[in-house]
């Protein structure tokens, strides 16, 4: 097992050009706010530092819709603080994806089903034309493809991809 929080370099990896981080959990799965923060903030920032030390000049990271360091919601505040910390690392290119509800197979990730998730996915399917794109459920595959494309196309600076920009028509 790798200690992600204490990570200083990427084991077994020499040089890195682009780095992508799609690491996260829920407070329920993590078991506590402290454990959630250790993964969604500390480990993500440590991975980004290690990738930069290995030469990465572009970073793509999955965050969350509503991320803000000033949020009163703990989850969104930690995501916003993580985004701010990544911006301070000095990557020439930083792309942050902020998806809405991620659609996917939770069982494959050994995660419990979330009570409102089925309702959200059903509403998205039935009412898609009426739901603004930023609020529709989105597949993890669509997020990954959009993030890769945005990192490749962004020459320099910071870019935030909202969920609607990542949706397939």
Chimera marker file (.cmm) of the C-alpha trace (Angstrom):
<marker_set name="trace">
<marker id="1" x="0.000" y="0.000" z="0.000" r="1" g="1" b="0" radius="0.5"/>
<marker id="2" x="1.271" y="3.495" z="-0.856" r="1" g="1" b="0" radius="0.5"/>
<marker id="3" x="1.119" y="6.301" z="1.709" r="1" g="1" b="0" radius="0.5"/>
<marker id="4" x="-0.464" y="8.915" z="-0.546" r="1" g="1" b="0" radius="0.5"/>
<marker id="5" x="-0.468" y="11.697" z="2.030" r="1" g="1" b="0" radius="0.5"/>
<marker id="6" x="3.266" y="11.395" z="2.697" r="1" g="1" b="0" radius="0.5"/>
<marker id="7" x="4.151" y="10.889" z="-0.962" r="1" g="1" b="0" radius="0.5"/>
<marker id="8" x="7.201" y="12.852" z="-2.126" r="1" g="1" b="0" radius="0.5"/>
<marker id="9" x="7.803" y="11.126" z="-5.458" r="1" g="1" b="0" radius="0.5"/>
<marker id="10" x="5.957" y="8.746" z="-7.745" r="1" g="1" b="0" radius="0.5"/>
<marker id="11" x="7.316" y="5.242" z="-7.060" r="1" g="1" b="0" radius="0.5"/>
<marker id="12" x="8.678" y="3.510" z="-10.139" r="1" g="1" b="0" radius="0.5"/>
<marker id="13" x="7.948" y="6.475" z="-12.412" r="1" g="1" b="0" radius="0.5"/>
<marker id="14" x="10.700" y="8.595" z="-13.889" r="1" g="1" b="0" radius="0.5"/>
<marker id="15" x="9.542" y="11.566" z="-15.952" r="1" g="1" b="0" radius="0.5"/>
<marker id="16" x="5.932" y="12.749" z="-16.254" r="1" g="1" b="0" radius="0.5"/>
<marker id="17" x="4.586" y="15.212" z="-18.848" r="1" g="1" b="0" radius="0.5"/>
<marker id="18" x="0.901" y="15.418" z="-17.902" r="1" g="1" b="0" radius="0.5"/>
<marker id="19" x="-0.733" y="14.272" z="-14.668" r="1" g="1" b="0" radius="0.5"/>
<marker id="20" x="-4.364" y="13.393" z="-14.021" r="1" g="1" b="0" radius="0.5"/>
<marker id="21" x="-5.906" y="12.919" z="-10.591" r="1" g="1" b="0" radius="0.5"/>
<marker id="22" x="-9.381" y="11.470" z="-10.151" r="1" g="1" b="0" radius="0.5"/>
<marker id="23" x="-9.119" y="10.561" z="-6.501" r="1" g="1" b="0" radius="0.5"/>
<marker id="24" x="-11.938" y="11.049" z="-4.065" r="1" g="1" b="0" radius="0.5"/>
<marker id="25" x="-14.401" y="9.510" z="-1.692" r="1" g="1" b="0" radius="0.5"/>
<marker id="26" x="-17.431" y="10.445" z="0.370" r="1" g="1" b="0" radius="0.5"/>
<marker id="27" x="-17.539" y="11.278" z="4.048" r="1" g="1" b="0" radius="0.5"/>
<marker id="28" x="-19.697" y="8.205" z="4.614" r="1" g="1" b="0" radius="0.5"/>
<marker id="29" x="-17.229" y="5.862" z="2.888" r="1" g="1" b="0" radius="0.5"/>
<marker id="30" x="-14.216" y="7.564" z="4.508" r="1" g="1" b="0" radius="0.5"/>
<marker id="31" x="-15.804" y="7.213" z="7.934" r="1" g="1" b="0" radius="0.5"/>
<marker id="32" x="-15.119" y="10.730" z="9.186" r="1" g="1" b="0" radius="0.5"/>
<marker id="33" x="-14.519" y="14.268" z="8.021" r="1" g="1" b="0" radius="0.5"/>
<marker id="34" x="-10.831" y="13.899" z="8.925" r="1" g="1" b="0" radius="0.5"/>
<marker id="35" x="-10.465" y="10.745" z="6.828" r="1" g="1" b="0" radius="0.5"/>
<marker id="36" x="-12.316" y="12.401" z="3.946" r="1" g="1" b="0" radius="0.5"/>
<marker id="37" x="-9.994" y="15.421" z="4.098" r="1" g="1" b="0" radius="0.5"/>
<marker id="38" x="-6.916" y="13.160" z="4.240" r="1" g="1" b="0" radius="0.5"/>
<marker id="39" x="-7.877" y="11.655" z="0.876" r="1" g="1" b="0" radius="0.5"/>
<marker id="40" x="-9.674" y="14.445" z="-0.971" r="1" g="1" b="0" radius="0.5"/>
<marker id="41" x="-7.274" y="17.199" z="0.067" r="1" g="1" b="0" radius="0.5"/>
<marker id="42" x="-4.012" y="15.852" z="1.486" r="1" g="1" b="0" radius="0.5"/>
<marker id="43" x="-3.536" y="12.896" z="-0.866" r="1" g="1" b="0" radius="0.5"/>
<marker id="44" x="-4.598" y="14.829" z="-3.977" r="1" g="1" b="0" radius="0.5"/>
<marker id="45" x="-2.207" y="17.694" z="-3.201" r="1" g="1" b="0" radius="0.5"/>
<marker id="46" x="0.620" y="15.249" z="-2.372" r="1" g="1" b="0" radius="0.5"/>
<marker id="47" x="0.093" y="13.421" z="-5.687" r="1" g="1" b="0" radius="0.5"/>
<marker id="48" x="0.116" y="16.724" z="-7.562" r="1" g="1" b="0" radius="0.5"/>
<marker id="49" x="3.361" y="17.782" z="-5.834" r="1" g="1" b="0" radius="0.5"/>
<marker id="50" x="4.985" y="14.426" z="-6.643" r="1" g="1" b="0" radius="0.5"/>
<marker id="51" x="3.894" y="14.645" z="-10.285" r="1" g="1" b="0" radius="0.5"/>
<marker id="52" x="5.310" y="18.171" z="-10.554" r="1" g="1" b="0" radius="0.5"/>
<marker id="53" x="8.584" y="16.977" z="-9.012" r="1" g="1" b="0" radius="0.5"/>
<marker id="54" x="8.648" y="14.280" z="-11.718" r="1" g="1" b="0" radius="0.5"/>
<marker id="55" x="8.396" y="16.937" z="-14.426" r="1" g="1" b="0" radius="0.5"/>
<marker id="56" x="4.671" y="17.322" z="-15.067" r="1" g="1" b="0" radius="0.5"/>
<marker id="57" x="3.786" y="20.716" z="-16.475" r="1" g="1" b="0" radius="0.5"/>
<marker id="58" x="0.072" y="20.038" z="-16.957" r="1" g="1" b="0" radius="0.5"/>
<marker id="59" x="-2.345" y="18.810" z="-14.308" r="1" g="1" b="0" radius="0.5"/>
<marker id="60" x="-5.939" y="17.702" z="-14.752" r="1" g="1" b="0" radius="0.5"/>
<marker id="61" x="-7.945" y="17.004" z="-11.610" r="1" g="1" b="0" radius="0.5"/>
<marker id="62" x="-11.510" y="15.978" z="-10.848" r="1" g="1" b="0" radius="0.5"/>
<marker id="63" x="-13.118" y="18.128" z="-8.172" r="1" g="1" b="0" radius="0.5"/>
<marker id="64" x="-16.850" y="18.696" z="-7.597" r="1" g="1" b="0" radius="0.5"/>
<marker id="65" x="-19.661" y="20.986" z="-8.612" r="1" g="1" b="0" radius="0.5"/>
<marker id="66" x="-19.986" y="23.686" z="-5.978" r="1" g="1" b="0" radius="0.5"/>
<marker id="67" x="-16.355" y="23.526" z="-4.866" r="1" g="1" b="0" radius="0.5"/>
<marker id="68" x="-15.422" y="26.665" z="-2.958" r="1" g="1" b="0" radius="0.5"/>
<marker id="69" x="-13.031" y="27.295" z="-0.095" r="1" g="1" b="0" radius="0.5"/>
<marker id="70" x="-15.678" y="29.645" z="1.324" r="1" g="1" b="0" radius="0.5"/>
<marker id="71" x="-18.523" y="27.113" z="1.248" r="1" g="1" b="0" radius="0.5"/>
<marker id="72" x="-20.411" y="26.374" z="4.448" r="1" g="1" b="0" radius="0.5"/>
<marker id="73" x="-20.766" y="22.778" z="3.205" r="1" g="1" b="0" radius="0.5"/>
<marker id="74" x="-17.764" y="20.744" z="4.423" r="1" g="1" b="0" radius="0.5"/>
<marker id="75" x="-17.506" y="18.580" z="1.277" r="1" g="1" b="0" radius="0.5"/>
<marker id="76" x="-17.546" y="21.582" z="-1.083" r="1" g="1" b="0" radius="0.5"/>
<marker id="77" x="-15.182" y="23.556" z="1.174" r="1" g="1" b="0" radius="0.5"/>
<marker id="78" x="-12.557" y="20.778" z="1.155" r="1" g="1" b="0" radius="0.5"/>
<marker id="79" x="-12.830" y="20.487" z="-2.633" r="1" g="1" b="0" radius="0.5"/>
<marker id="80" x="-12.422" y="24.265" z="-2.961" r="1" g="1" b="0" radius="0.5"/>
<marker id="81" x="-9.444" y="24.287" z="-0.611" r="1" g="1" b="0" radius="0.5"/>
<marker id="82" x="-7.893" y="21.482" z="-2.658" r="1" g="1" b="0" radius="0.5"/>
<marker id="83" x="-8.367" y="23.489" z="-5.857" r="1" g="1" b="0" radius="0.5"/>
<marker id="84" x="-6.762" y="26.548" z="-4.235" r="1" g="1" b="0" radius="0.5"/>
<marker id="85" x="-3.813" y="24.474" z="-2.978" r="1" g="1" b="0" radius="0.5"/>
<marker id="86" x="-3.264" y="23.025" z="-6.459" r="1" g="1" b="0" radius="0.5"/>
<marker id="87" x="-3.317" y="26.515" z="-7.978" r="1" g="1" b="0" radius="0.5"/>
<marker id="88" x="-0.486" y="27.476" z="-5.594" r="1" g="1" b="0" radius="0.5"/>
<marker id="89" x="1.777" y="24.651" z="-6.841" r="1" g="1" b="0" radius="0.5"/>
<marker id="90" x="2.766" y="26.613" z="-9.926" r="1" g="1" b="0" radius="0.5"/>
<marker id="91" x="1.682" y="24.242" z="-12.688" r="1" g="1" b="0" radius="0.5"/>
<marker id="92" x="1.862" y="26.089" z="-16.015" r="1" g="1" b="0" radius="0.5"/>
<marker id="93" x="-1.444" y="24.409" z="-16.936" r="1" g="1" b="0" radius="0.5"/>
<marker id="94" x="-4.119" y="23.394" z="-14.428" r="1" g="1" b="0" radius="0.5"/>
<marker id="95" x="-7.509" y="22.067" z="-15.550" r="1" g="1" b="0" radius="0.5"/>
<marker id="96" x="-10.146" y="21.414" z="-12.903" r="1" g="1" b="0" radius="0.5"/>
<marker id="97" x="-13.219" y="19.349" z="-13.787" r="1" g="1" b="0" radius="0.5"/>
<marker id="98" x="-16.313" y="20.036" z="-11.672" r="1" g="1" b="0" radius="0.5"/>
<marker id="99" x="-18.825" y="17.327" z="-12.525" r="1" g="1" b="0" radius="0.5"/>
<marker id="100" x="-22.298" y="17.120" z="-11.073" r="1" g="1" b="0" radius="0.5"/>
<marker id="101" x="-23.649" y="13.746" z="-9.926" r="1" g="1" b="0" radius="0.5"/>
<marker id="102" x="-21.296" y="11.059" z="-11.249" r="1" g="1" b="0" radius="0.5"/>
<marker id="103" x="-23.121" y="8.162" z="-12.827" r="1" g="1" b="0" radius="0.5"/>
<marker id="104" x="-21.421" y="4.812" z="-12.652" r="1" g="1" b="0" radius="0.5"/>
<marker id="105" x="-21.215" y="1.402" z="-11.093" r="1" g="1" b="0" radius="0.5"/>
<marker id="106" x="-20.677" y="1.994" z="-7.375" r="1" g="1" b="0" radius="0.5"/>
<marker id="107" x="-20.536" y="-1.735" z="-6.653" r="1" g="1" b="0" radius="0.5"/>
<marker id="108" x="-17.451" y="-2.073" z="-8.860" r="1" g="1" b="0" radius="0.5"/>
<marker id="109" x="-15.757" y="0.446" z="-6.557" r="1" g="1" b="0" radius="0.5"/>
<marker id="110" x="-16.984" y="-1.339" z="-3.415" r="1" g="1" b="0" radius="0.5"/>
<marker id="111" x="-19.046" y="1.723" z="-2.550" r="1" g="1" b="0" radius="0.5"/>
<marker id="112" x="-22.559" y="1.610" z="-1.154" r="1" g="1" b="0" radius="0.5"/>
<marker id="113" x="-25.408" y="2.930" z="-3.266" r="1" g="1" b="0" radius="0.5"/>
<marker id="114" x="-26.441" y="6.451" z="-2.373" r="1" g="1" b="0" radius="0.5"/>
<marker id="115" x="-30.146" y="6.900" z="-1.583" r="1" g="1" b="0" radius="0.5"/>
<marker id="116" x="-30.831" y="9.881" z="-3.854" r="1" g="1" b="0" radius="0.5"/>
<marker id="117" x="-28.588" y="8.714" z="-6.659" r="1" g="1" b="0" radius="0.5"/>
<marker id="118" x="-31.138" y="6.471" z="-8.402" r="1" g="1" b="0" radius="0.5"/>
<marker id="119" x="-33.719" y="9.241" z="-8.279" r="1" g="1" b="0" radius="0.5"/>
<marker id="120" x="-31.223" y="11.751" z="-9.713" r="1" g="1" b="0" radius="0.5"/>
<marker id="121" x="-30.227" y="9.411" z="-12.528" r="1" g="1" b="0" radius="0.5"/>
<marker id="122" x="-33.859" y="8.603" z="-13.351" r="1" g="1" b="0" radius="0.5"/>
<marker id="123" x="-34.779" y="12.296" z="-13.355" r="1" g="1" b="0" radius="0.5"/>
<marker id="124" x="-31.851" y="13.024" z="-15.656" r="1" g="1" b="0" radius="0.5"/>
<marker id="125" x="-32.973" y="10.344" z="-18.119" r="1" g="1" b="0" radius="0.5"/>
<marker id="126" x="-36.640" y="11.332" z="-18.086" r="1" g="1" b="0" radius="0.5"/>
<marker id="127" x="-36.284" y="15.095" z="-17.905" r="1" g="1" b="0" radius="0.5"/>
<marker id="128" x="-32.978" y="15.627" z="-19.723" r="1" g="1" b="0" radius="0.5"/>
<marker id="129" x="-34.215" y="18.456" z="-21.962" r="1" g="1" b="0" radius="0.5"/>
<marker id="130" x="-35.575" y="20.328" z="-18.929" r="1" g="1" b="0" radius="0.5"/>
<marker id="131" x="-32.521" y="19.965" z="-16.665" r="1" g="1" b="0" radius="0.5"/>
<marker id="132" x="-29.707" y="22.461" z="-17.278" r="1" g="1" b="0" radius="0.5"/>
<marker id="133" x="-26.594" y="20.633" z="-18.493" r="1" g="1" b="0" radius="0.5"/>
<marker id="134" x="-24.547" y="21.647" z="-15.432" r="1" g="1" b="0" radius="0.5"/>
<marker id="135" x="-26.994" y="19.791" z="-13.167" r="1" g="1" b="0" radius="0.5"/>
<marker id="136" x="-27.477" y="16.572" z="-15.145" r="1" g="1" b="0" radius="0.5"/>
<marker id="137" x="-25.820" y="13.366" z="-13.985" r="1" g="1" b="0" radius="0.5"/>
<marker id="138" x="-22.672" y="12.641" z="-15.966" r="1" g="1" b="0" radius="0.5"/>
<marker id="139" x="-20.748" y="9.443" z="-16.598" r="1" g="1" b="0" radius="0.5"/>
<marker id="140" x="-17.227" y="9.106" z="-15.255" r="1" g="1" b="0" radius="0.5"/>
<marker id="141" x="-16.140" y="8.225" z="-18.817" r="1" g="1" b="0" radius="0.5"/>
<marker id="142" x="-17.448" y="11.557" z="-20.134" r="1" g="1" b="0" radius="0.5"/>
<marker id="143" x="-15.606" y="13.410" z="-17.363" r="1" g="1" b="0" radius="0.5"/>
<marker id="144" x="-12.352" y="11.559" z="-18.117" r="1" g="1" b="0" radius="0.5"/>
<marker id="145" x="-12.568" y="12.175" z="-21.861" r="1" g="1" b="0" radius="0.5"/>
<marker id="146" x="-13.367" y="15.870" z="-21.405" r="1" g="1" b="0" radius="0.5"/>
<marker id="147" x="-10.566" y="16.342" z="-18.881" r="1" g="1" b="0" radius="0.5"/>
<marker id="148" x="-7.979" y="14.694" z="-21.124" r="1" g="1" b="0" radius="0.5"/>
<marker id="149" x="-9.087" y="16.779" z="-24.102" r="1" g="1" b="0" radius="0.5"/>
<marker id="150" x="-9.050" y="20.020" z="-22.076" r="1" g="1" b="0" radius="0.5"/>
<marker id="151" x="-5.569" y="19.351" z="-20.696" r="1" g="1" b="0" radius="0.5"/>
<marker id="152" x="-4.291" y="18.655" z="-24.218" r="1" g="1" b="0" radius="0.5"/>
<marker id="153" x="-5.898" y="21.819" z="-25.621" r="1" g="1" b="0" radius="0.5"/>
<marker id="154" x="-5.049" y="24.224" z="-22.796" r="1" g="1" b="0" radius="0.5"/>
<marker id="155" x="-1.649" y="25.736" z="-23.449" r="1" g="1" b="0" radius="0.5"/>
<marker id="156" x="-1.227" y="27.697" z="-20.243" r="1" g="1" b="0" radius="0.5"/>
<marker id="157" x="-3.191" y="28.936" z="-17.271" r="1" g="1" b="0" radius="0.5"/>
<marker id="158" x="-6.015" y="27.610" z="-15.166" r="1" g="1" b="0" radius="0.5"/>
<marker id="159" x="-9.279" y="26.354" z="-16.617" r="1" g="1" b="0" radius="0.5"/>
<marker id="160" x="-12.402" y="25.129" z="-14.850" r="1" g="1" b="0" radius="0.5"/>
<marker id="161" x="-14.611" y="22.672" z="-16.738" r="1" g="1" b="0" radius="0.5"/>
<marker id="162" x="-18.205" y="22.770" z="-15.560" r="1" g="1" b="0" radius="0.5"/>
<marker id="163" x="-20.336" y="19.666" z="-15.838" r="1" g="1" b="0" radius="0.5"/>
<marker id="164" x="-22.331" y="21.023" z="-18.781" r="1" g="1" b="0" radius="0.5"/>
<marker id="165" x="-19.147" y="21.435" z="-20.830" r="1" g="1" b="0" radius="0.5"/>
<marker id="166" x="-18.347" y="17.762" z="-20.299" r="1" g="1" b="0" radius="0.5"/>
<marker id="167" x="-21.778" y="16.403" z="-21.277" r="1" g="1" b="0" radius="0.5"/>
<marker id="168" x="-22.253" y="14.503" z="-24.513" r="1" g="1" b="0" radius="0.5"/>
<marker id="169" x="-25.235" y="15.821" z="-26.521" r="1" g="1" b="0" radius="0.5"/>
<link id1="1" id2="2" r="1" g="1" b="0" radius="0.2"/>
<link id1="2" id2="3" r="1" g="1" b="0" radius="0.2"/>
<link id1="3" id2="4" r="1" g="1" b="0" radius="0.2"/>
<link id1="4" id2="5" r="1" g="1" b="0" radius="0.2"/>
<link id1="5" id2="6" r="1" g="1" b="0" radius="0.2"/>
<link id1="6" id2="7" r="1" g="1" b="0" radius="0.2"/>
<link id1="7" id2="8" r="1" g="1" b="0" radius="0.2"/>
<link id1="8" id2="9" r="1" g="1" b="0" radius="0.2"/>
<link id1="9" id2="10" r="1" g="1" b="0" radius="0.2"/>
<link id1="10" id2="11" r="1" g="1" b="0" radius="0.2"/>
<link id1="11" id2="12" r="1" g="1" b="0" radius="0.2"/>
<link id1="12" id2="13" r="1" g="1" b="0" radius="0.2"/>
<link id1="13" id2="14" r="1" g="1" b="0" radius="0.2"/>
<link id1="14" id2="15" r="1" g="1" b="0" radius="0.2"/>
<link id1="15" id2="16" r="1" g="1" b="0" radius="0.2"/>
<link id1="16" id2="17" r="1" g="1" b="0" radius="0.2"/>
<link id1="17" id2="18" r="1" g="1" b="0" radius="0.2"/>
<link id1="18" id2="19" r="1" g="1" b="0" radius="0.2"/>
<link id1="19" id2="20" r="1" g="1" b="0" radius="0.2"/>
<link id1="20" id2="21" r="1" g="1" b="0" radius="0.2"/>
<link id1="21" id2="22" r="1" g="1" b="0" radius="0.2"/>
<link id1="22" id2="23" r="1" g="1" b="0" radius="0.2"/>
<link id1="23" id2="24" r="1" g="1" b="0" radius="0.2"/>
<link id1="24" id2="25" r="1" g="1" b="0" radius="0.2"/>
<link id1="25" id2="26" r="1" g="1" b="0" radius="0.2"/>
<link id1="26" id2="27" r="1" g="1" b="0" radius="0.2"/>
<link id1="27" id2="28" r="1" g="1" b="0" radius="0.2"/>
<link id1="28" id2="29" r="1" g="1" b="0" radius="0.2"/>
<link id1="29" id2="30" r="1" g="1" b="0" radius="0.2"/>
<link id1="30" id2="31" r="1" g="1" b="0" radius="0.2"/>
<link id1="31" id2="32" r="1" g="1" b="0" radius="0.2"/>
<link id1="32" id2="33" r="1" g="1" b="0" radius="0.2"/>
<link id1="33" id2="34" r="1" g="1" b="0" radius="0.2"/>
<link id1="34" id2="35" r="1" g="1" b="0" radius="0.2"/>
<link id1="35" id2="36" r="1" g="1" b="0" radius="0.2"/>
<link id1="36" id2="37" r="1" g="1" b="0" radius="0.2"/>
<link id1="37" id2="38" r="1" g="1" b="0" radius="0.2"/>
<link id1="38" id2="39" r="1" g="1" b="0" radius="0.2"/>
<link id1="39" id2="40" r="1" g="1" b="0" radius="0.2"/>
<link id1="40" id2="41" r="1" g="1" b="0" radius="0.2"/>
<link id1="41" id2="42" r="1" g="1" b="0" radius="0.2"/>
<link id1="42" id2="43" r="1" g="1" b="0" radius="0.2"/>
<link id1="43" id2="44" r="1" g="1" b="0" radius="0.2"/>
<link id1="44" id2="45" r="1" g="1" b="0" radius="0.2"/>
<link id1="45" id2="46" r="1" g="1" b="0" radius="0.2"/>
<link id1="46" id2="47" r="1" g="1" b="0" radius="0.2"/>
<link id1="47" id2="48" r="1" g="1" b="0" radius="0.2"/>
<link id1="48" id2="49" r="1" g="1" b="0" radius="0.2"/>
<link id1="49" id2="50" r="1" g="1" b="0" radius="0.2"/>
<link id1="50" id2="51" r="1" g="1" b="0" radius="0.2"/>
<link id1="51" id2="52" r="1" g="1" b="0" radius="0.2"/>
<link id1="52" id2="53" r="1" g="1" b="0" radius="0.2"/>
<link id1="53" id2="54" r="1" g="1" b="0" radius="0.2"/>
<link id1="54" id2="55" r="1" g="1" b="0" radius="0.2"/>
<link id1="55" id2="56" r="1" g="1" b="0" radius="0.2"/>
<link id1="56" id2="57" r="1" g="1" b="0" radius="0.2"/>
<link id1="57" id2="58" r="1" g="1" b="0" radius="0.2"/>
<link id1="58" id2="59" r="1" g="1" b="0" radius="0.2"/>
<link id1="59" id2="60" r="1" g="1" b="0" radius="0.2"/>
<link id1="60" id2="61" r="1" g="1" b="0" radius="0.2"/>
<link id1="61" id2="62" r="1" g="1" b="0" radius="0.2"/>
<link id1="62" id2="63" r="1" g="1" b="0" radius="0.2"/>
<link id1="63" id2="64" r="1" g="1" b="0" radius="0.2"/>
<link id1="64" id2="65" r="1" g="1" b="0" radius="0.2"/>
<link id1="65" id2="66" r="1" g="1" b="0" radius="0.2"/>
<link id1="66" id2="67" r="1" g="1" b="0" radius="0.2"/>
<link id1="67" id2="68" r="1" g="1" b="0" radius="0.2"/>
<link id1="68" id2="69" r="1" g="1" b="0" radius="0.2"/>
<link id1="69" id2="70" r="1" g="1" b="0" radius="0.2"/>
<link id1="70" id2="71" r="1" g="1" b="0" radius="0.2"/>
<link id1="71" id2="72" r="1" g="1" b="0" radius="0.2"/>
<link id1="72" id2="73" r="1" g="1" b="0" radius="0.2"/>
<link id1="73" id2="74" r="1" g="1" b="0" radius="0.2"/>
<link id1="74" id2="75" r="1" g="1" b="0" radius="0.2"/>
<link id1="75" id2="76" r="1" g="1" b="0" radius="0.2"/>
<link id1="76" id2="77" r="1" g="1" b="0" radius="0.2"/>
<link id1="77" id2="78" r="1" g="1" b="0" radius="0.2"/>
<link id1="78" id2="79" r="1" g="1" b="0" radius="0.2"/>
<link id1="79" id2="80" r="1" g="1" b="0" radius="0.2"/>
<link id1="80" id2="81" r="1" g="1" b="0" radius="0.2"/>
<link id1="81" id2="82" r="1" g="1" b="0" radius="0.2"/>
<link id1="82" id2="83" r="1" g="1" b="0" radius="0.2"/>
<link id1="83" id2="84" r="1" g="1" b="0" radius="0.2"/>
<link id1="84" id2="85" r="1" g="1" b="0" radius="0.2"/>
<link id1="85" id2="86" r="1" g="1" b="0" radius="0.2"/>
<link id1="86" id2="87" r="1" g="1" b="0" radius="0.2"/>
<link id1="87" id2="88" r="1" g="1" b="0" radius="0.2"/>
<link id1="88" id2="89" r="1" g="1" b="0" radius="0.2"/>
<link id1="89" id2="90" r="1" g="1" b="0" radius="0.2"/>
<link id1="90" id2="91" r="1" g="1" b="0" radius="0.2"/>
<link id1="91" id2="92" r="1" g="1" b="0" radius="0.2"/>
<link id1="92" id2="93" r="1" g="1" b="0" radius="0.2"/>
<link id1="93" id2="94" r="1" g="1" b="0" radius="0.2"/>
<link id1="94" id2="95" r="1" g="1" b="0" radius="0.2"/>
<link id1="95" id2="96" r="1" g="1" b="0" radius="0.2"/>
<link id1="96" id2="97" r="1" g="1" b="0" radius="0.2"/>
<link id1="97" id2="98" r="1" g="1" b="0" radius="0.2"/>
<link id1="98" id2="99" r="1" g="1" b="0" radius="0.2"/>
<link id1="99" id2="100" r="1" g="1" b="0" radius="0.2"/>
<link id1="100" id2="101" r="1" g="1" b="0" radius="0.2"/>
<link id1="101" id2="102" r="1" g="1" b="0" radius="0.2"/>
<link id1="102" id2="103" r="1" g="1" b="0" radius="0.2"/>
<link id1="103" id2="104" r="1" g="1" b="0" radius="0.2"/>
<link id1="104" id2="105" r="1" g="1" b="0" radius="0.2"/>
<link id1="105" id2="106" r="1" g="1" b="0" radius="0.2"/>
<link id1="106" id2="107" r="1" g="1" b="0" radius="0.2"/>
<link id1="107" id2="108" r="1" g="1" b="0" radius="0.2"/>
<link id1="108" id2="109" r="1" g="1" b="0" radius="0.2"/>
<link id1="109" id2="110" r="1" g="1" b="0" radius="0.2"/>
<link id1="110" id2="111" r="1" g="1" b="0" radius="0.2"/>
<link id1="111" id2="112" r="1" g="1" b="0" radius="0.2"/>
<link id1="112" id2="113" r="1" g="1" b="0" radius="0.2"/>
<link id1="113" id2="114" r="1" g="1" b="0" radius="0.2"/>
<link id1="114" id2="115" r="1" g="1" b="0" radius="0.2"/>
<link id1="115" id2="116" r="1" g="1" b="0" radius="0.2"/>
<link id1="116" id2="117" r="1" g="1" b="0" radius="0.2"/>
<link id1="117" id2="118" r="1" g="1" b="0" radius="0.2"/>
<link id1="118" id2="119" r="1" g="1" b="0" radius="0.2"/>
<link id1="119" id2="120" r="1" g="1" b="0" radius="0.2"/>
<link id1="120" id2="121" r="1" g="1" b="0" radius="0.2"/>
<link id1="121" id2="122" r="1" g="1" b="0" radius="0.2"/>
<link id1="122" id2="123" r="1" g="1" b="0" radius="0.2"/>
<link id1="123" id2="124" r="1" g="1" b="0" radius="0.2"/>
<link id1="124" id2="125" r="1" g="1" b="0" radius="0.2"/>
<link id1="125" id2="126" r="1" g="1" b="0" radius="0.2"/>
<link id1="126" id2="127" r="1" g="1" b="0" radius="0.2"/>
<link id1="127" id2="128" r="1" g="1" b="0" radius="0.2"/>
<link id1="128" id2="129" r="1" g="1" b="0" radius="0.2"/>
<link id1="129" id2="130" r="1" g="1" b="0" radius="0.2"/>
<link id1="130" id2="131" r="1" g="1" b="0" radius="0.2"/>
<link id1="131" id2="132" r="1" g="1" b="0" radius="0.2"/>
<link id1="132" id2="133" r="1" g="1" b="0" radius="0.2"/>
<link id1="133" id2="134" r="1" g="1" b="0" radius="0.2"/>
<link id1="134" id2="135" r="1" g="1" b="0" radius="0.2"/>
<link id1="135" id2="136" r="1" g="1" b="0" radius="0.2"/>
<link id1="136" id2="137" r="1" g="1" b="0" radius="0.2"/>
<link id1="137" id2="138" r="1" g="1" b="0" radius="0.2"/>
<link id1="138" id2="139" r="1" g="1" b="0" radius="0.2"/>
<link id1="139" id2="140" r="1" g="1" b="0" radius="0.2"/>
<link id1="140" id2="141" r="1" g="1" b="0" radius="0.2"/>
<link id1="141" id2="142" r="1" g="1" b="0" radius="0.2"/>
<link id1="142" id2="143" r="1" g="1" b="0" radius="0.2"/>
<link id1="143" id2="144" r="1" g="1" b="0" radius="0.2"/>
<link id1="144" id2="145" r="1" g="1" b="0" radius="0.2"/>
<link id1="145" id2="146" r="1" g="1" b="0" radius="0.2"/>
<link id1="146" id2="147" r="1" g="1" b="0" radius="0.2"/>
<link id1="147" id2="148" r="1" g="1" b="0" radius="0.2"/>
<link id1="148" id2="149" r="1" g="1" b="0" radius="0.2"/>
<link id1="149" id2="150" r="1" g="1" b="0" radius="0.2"/>
<link id1="150" id2="151" r="1" g="1" b="0" radius="0.2"/>
<link id1="151" id2="152" r="1" g="1" b="0" radius="0.2"/>
<link id1="152" id2="153" r="1" g="1" b="0" radius="0.2"/>
<link id1="153" id2="154" r="1" g="1" b="0" radius="0.2"/>
<link id1="154" id2="155" r="1" g="1" b="0" radius="0.2"/>
<link id1="155" id2="156" r="1" g="1" b="0" radius="0.2"/>
<link id1="156" id2="157" r="1" g="1" b="0" radius="0.2"/>
<link id1="157" id2="158" r="1" g="1" b="0" radius="0.2"/>
<link id1="158" id2="159" r="1" g="1" b="0" radius="0.2"/>
<link id1="159" id2="160" r="1" g="1" b="0" radius="0.2"/>
<link id1="160" id2="161" r="1" g="1" b="0" radius="0.2"/>
<link id1="161" id2="162" r="1" g="1" b="0" radius="0.2"/>
<link id1="162" id2="163" r="1" g="1" b="0" radius="0.2"/>
<link id1="163" id2="164" r="1" g="1" b="0" radius="0.2"/>
<link id1="164" id2="165" r="1" g="1" b="0" radius="0.2"/>
<link id1="165" id2="166" r="1" g="1" b="0" radius="0.2"/>
<link id1="166" id2="167" r="1" g="1" b="0" radius="0.2"/>
<link id1="167" id2="168" r="1" g="1" b="0" radius="0.2"/>
<link id1="168" id2="169" r="1" g="1" b="0" radius="0.2"/>
</marker_set>
